[in-house]
Amino acid sequence: MLIDHAGTIATKIKTYQNLKNAAEEADQFATRASQFGNVSLLMERLRETLSALAEAGVPVDFQPSDGLGYAAKARMLREAIKADPAKLNDPPFDIKHEFSDRLNGIASAGEKAASAAWKAYVDERADFGSDDVLSALGQVPQFEASVAKIQKIRSDVAAFGAGLPGDPEDAITKLDALVQQHEAAWSSLAASDIPISVVSFIRAAANSDALLSAFTSEVQSWLKSRDLLDAFRIKLR
């Protein structure tokens, strides 16, 4: 009886040990699955981001470091696991430090490069000229409403650069519309008691296109009478 009982206990212990070992292996598989899953999602998102920006006409200057090398490692690991699934827990290289961590770094660097490229694109579109001139004009009652509208458009355009858009093509369509509104607002900048020469000079100066010859005595007198001369600077091309 005692021997039978001891045999039963030994069998239970062996079964427990087998289950424990299986559980540990399962945990290791789960860890690997989590590592690969996270890396896969990051790389797929980066690929989609770079493709969407390129299709929208916003190229990103980004080349992953040793991309071909990591692709080769992925194929090596896939073939090893295909031949022997246990290789997942005894891989031919350090999966965390030599593979998944490096790919995470590539994904992070790619996202930063994409964000920088998008912001540079928006900043270029938002380069409307001097804000100092616009602020000065806002103090003139005849320009107040037009200036407020232009400032709102400039703010809306600049806001596009705060983060990567989900749909770059749609974002660029909206940017185009805002830029057109800005051009229209500048074109309509006028007032009945402001000379045409002054309006033309201010428009050109705000876009850095004013010629010195346009700074006539009439323009100078009008700006001086409203203490706006210091809002303008002469710049050599």
Legacy VTK file of the C-alpha trace (Angstrom):
# vtk DataFile Version 3.0
C-alpha trace
ASCII
DATASET POLYDATA
POINTS 237 float
0.000 0.000 0.000
2.745 2.388 1.000
4.692 1.553 -2.153
1.598 2.133 -4.296
0.982 5.459 -2.563
4.584 6.486 -3.094
4.299 5.559 -6.769
1.184 7.693 -7.111
2.933 10.641 -5.496
5.932 10.208 -7.795
3.622 10.175 -10.813
1.888 13.349 -9.618
5.222 15.043 -9.003
6.405 14.114 -12.487
3.142 15.337 -13.988
3.432 18.584 -12.035
7.021 19.036 -13.163
6.016 18.444 -16.781
3.187 20.963 -16.474
5.521 23.451 -14.823
8.061 23.064 -17.611
5.322 23.381 -20.223
4.027 26.520 -18.519
7.500 28.037 -18.481
7.936 27.268 -22.170
4.501 28.721 -22.869
5.487 31.894 -21.023
8.629 32.128 -23.132
6.611 31.654 -26.312
4.172 34.338 -25.114
7.067 36.718 -24.485
8.461 36.134 -27.972
5.012 36.549 -29.498
4.598 39.867 -27.694
8.025 41.059 -28.858
7.383 40.141 -32.481
3.824 41.471 -32.395
4.863 44.900 -31.108
7.728 45.188 -33.582
5.494 44.098 -36.453
2.879 46.717 -35.614
5.471 49.486 -35.358
7.133 48.583 -38.646
3.803 48.270 -40.452
2.671 51.652 -39.143
5.952 53.234 -40.243
5.649 51.707 -43.710
2.106 53.060 -44.061
3.172 56.506 -42.838
6.114 56.813 -45.227
4.039 55.528 -48.157
1.175 57.928 -47.443
3.506 60.923 -47.216
5.328 59.960 -50.414
2.050 59.556 -52.305
0.972 62.990 -51.058
4.182 64.537 -52.381
5.993 64.847 -49.045
9.126 62.669 -49.345
10.886 61.663 -46.139
14.675 61.460 -46.095
14.994 58.247 -44.109
17.063 55.141 -44.695
16.886 52.412 -42.012
20.271 51.353 -40.681
21.175 47.871 -41.997
17.616 47.132 -43.074
18.763 44.264 -45.302
20.694 42.758 -42.406
17.645 42.660 -40.158
15.559 41.203 -42.963
18.144 38.437 -43.278
17.971 37.780 -39.538
14.183 37.554 -39.727
14.454 34.949 -42.496
17.109 33.027 -40.533
14.895 32.915 -37.439
11.840 31.916 -39.456
13.659 28.996 -41.052
15.130 27.889 -37.711
11.712 27.874 -36.030
10.159 26.145 -39.004
12.686 23.312 -38.625
12.491 23.225 -34.820
9.898 25.346 -32.903
12.034 25.009 -29.753
14.563 27.318 -31.451
12.274 30.185 -30.519
13.623 29.823 -26.984
17.151 29.054 -28.159
17.551 31.387 -31.151
20.700 31.748 -33.285
21.119 35.343 -32.019
19.962 37.565 -29.163
16.399 38.378 -30.236
15.884 41.260 -27.815
19.167 43.164 -28.128
20.178 42.239 -31.668
16.757 42.236 -33.314
13.579 43.537 -31.658
15.251 46.444 -29.807
17.043 47.489 -33.002
13.826 47.368 -35.016
12.063 49.400 -32.343
14.818 51.979 -32.734
14.371 52.038 -36.503
10.620 52.522 -36.133
11.150 55.377 -33.672
13.726 57.084 -35.902
11.447 56.692 -38.920
8.510 58.295 -37.113
10.720 61.232 -36.073
11.958 61.685 -39.641
8.387 61.566 -40.958
7.216 64.127 -38.383
10.131 66.421 -39.233
9.441 66.153 -42.987
5.760 66.921 -42.502
6.484 69.891 -40.218
9.012 71.258 -42.724
6.396 70.971 -45.474
3.784 72.802 -43.385
6.297 75.462 -42.300
7.078 76.142 -45.956
3.387 76.495 -46.747
2.968 78.737 -43.684
5.757 81.125 -44.717
3.482 84.073 -45.413
5.876 86.874 -44.605
6.432 89.143 -41.643
4.123 88.812 -38.646
5.542 92.092 -37.336
4.081 93.972 -40.267
0.747 92.249 -39.831
0.640 93.029 -36.112
1.432 96.673 -36.805
-1.319 96.871 -39.405
-3.759 95.416 -36.899
-3.438 98.646 -34.929
-4.879 100.604 -37.854
-8.716 100.569 -37.626
-9.160 100.286 -41.390
-7.095 97.075 -41.420
-8.358 95.510 -38.191
-10.944 93.089 -39.641
-8.721 91.971 -42.530
-5.731 91.472 -40.260
-7.753 89.388 -37.799
-8.891 87.128 -40.635
-5.357 86.728 -41.979
-3.960 85.961 -38.516
-6.617 83.286 -37.996
-5.718 81.641 -41.324
-2.004 81.712 -40.500
-2.692 80.099 -37.119
-4.831 77.385 -38.731
-2.136 76.590 -41.285
0.640 76.428 -38.674
-1.469 74.048 -36.544
-1.238 71.397 -39.271
2.439 70.920 -38.433
1.771 69.939 -34.818
1.557 66.227 -35.647
1.458 63.698 -38.454
-1.952 63.589 -40.162
-3.807 60.324 -40.535
-4.495 61.178 -44.173
-1.751 63.425 -45.636
-3.552 63.953 -48.960
-6.691 65.177 -47.186
-4.592 67.415 -44.924
-2.839 68.938 -47.950
-6.196 69.592 -49.630
-7.280 71.526 -46.543
-3.945 73.349 -46.467
-4.385 74.358 -50.108
-7.805 75.803 -49.297
-6.409 77.825 -46.377
-3.516 79.162 -48.467
-5.996 80.278 -51.131
-8.066 81.994 -48.437
-4.923 83.748 -47.240
-4.110 84.985 -50.736
-7.671 86.209 -51.174
-7.554 88.013 -47.827
-4.346 89.793 -48.811
-5.806 90.700 -52.197
-8.848 92.279 -50.569
-6.783 94.255 -48.064
-7.876 97.832 -48.762
-9.783 100.743 -47.324
-11.429 103.727 -48.935
-9.241 106.314 -47.225
-5.933 104.494 -47.680
-4.003 105.256 -50.881
-3.624 102.402 -53.355
0.155 102.882 -53.320
0.190 102.225 -49.550
-1.977 99.118 -49.816
0.189 97.750 -52.645
3.406 98.432 -50.752
2.131 96.743 -47.561
0.945 93.675 -49.470
4.314 93.355 -51.232
6.296 93.942 -48.022
4.358 91.250 -46.177
5.373 88.776 -48.889
8.989 90.045 -48.995
8.397 91.289 -52.555
8.434 95.050 -51.986
10.811 97.080 -54.160
12.575 100.146 -52.817
11.102 102.097 -55.715
7.613 101.361 -54.292
8.523 103.201 -51.087
7.322 106.537 -52.411
6.964 109.784 -50.467
3.218 109.129 -50.275
3.831 105.706 -48.685
6.447 107.112 -46.330
4.194 109.968 -45.166
1.244 107.644 -44.560
3.300 105.139 -42.556
5.061 107.892 -40.595
1.768 109.557 -39.626
0.613 106.275 -38.083
3.960 105.445 -36.432
4.416 102.348 -38.637
7.795 103.085 -40.219
9.693 100.882 -37.750
7.511 97.897 -38.691
9.379 97.660 -42.009
12.979 96.717 -42.816
15.060 97.122 -45.973
16.666 93.861 -47.054
19.214 93.282 -49.794
18.387 90.307 -52.044
LINES 1 238
237 0 1 2 3 4 5 6 7 8 9 10 11 12 13 14 15 16 17 18 19 20 21 22 23 24 25 26 27 28 29 30 31 32 33 34 35 36 37 38 39 40 41 42 43 44 45 46 47 48 49 50 51 52 53 54 55 56 57 58 59 60 61 62 63 64 65 66 67 68 69 70 71 72 73 74 75 76 77 78 79 80 81 82 83 84 85 86 87 88 89 90 91 92 93 94 95 96 97 98 99 100 101 102 103 104 105 106 107 108 109 110 111 112 113 114 115 116 117 118 119 120 121 122 123 124 125 126 127 128 129 130 131 132 133 134 135 136 137 138 139 140 141 142 143 144 145 146 147 148 149 150 151 152 153 154 155 156 157 158 159 160 161 162 163 164 165 166 167 168 169 170 171 172 173 174 175 176 177 178 179 180 181 182 183 184 185 186 187 188 189 190 191 192 193 194 195 196 197 198 199 200 201 202 203 204 205 206 207 208 209 210 211 212 213 214 215 216 217 218 219 220 221 222 223 224 225 226 227 228 229 230 231 232 233 234 235 236
